[in-house]
Amino acid sequence: MTIIITLIVIAVLLALGELVVPGGILGILSFLCLCAAAYFTNQEYGMMIAIAVFFGSTVLTVVSLFMFFGVLKKMGFTKGVFLNTSVEGKSAGANADRASDDLIGKEGEALTPLVPTGMIGVDGSQYEAFCQTGYLDKGNSVQIIGRDNFRLIVKAMP
């Protein structure tokens, strides 16, 4: 009986170690310990008890993982590992959804150098743009001549 309990405890500890040192080896060893515990249970108590021990210890391991994962998230040294905040707002490409065909033909200004991709300003909004001529300096006037998925296609104004 002590070997069975010891193997289950070792399996739980190895699974918890897998959270800290990922790679799969500790998880595989944990699974093998659970199988060994089920084997020794089958030898002493029979197949039905062995199946119950295997599934019960698997559930115990999974619950322990979730509890330990929650504790790890709250520890100070893991702040760089877990994402605790979300980003609000839109990406620059999100304006391209609003960039319908009515922008084609309008003029704007290069907010960043277009090499060949950069940001332009049109009617107070920022859009990602692709310059057909290649390089265009910041501050130059551009004309929108088309759209390509999430960016506008522009050309330099003479």
Secondary structure, 3 states (H helix, E strand, C coil): CHHHHHHHHHHHHHHHHHHHCCCCHHHHHHHHHHHHHHHHHHHHHCHHHHHHHHHHHHHHHHHHHHHHHHHHHHCHHHCCCCCCCCCCCCCHHHHHHHCCHHHCCCEEEECCCECCEEEEEECCEEEEEEECCCCECCCCEEEEEEEECCEEEEEECC
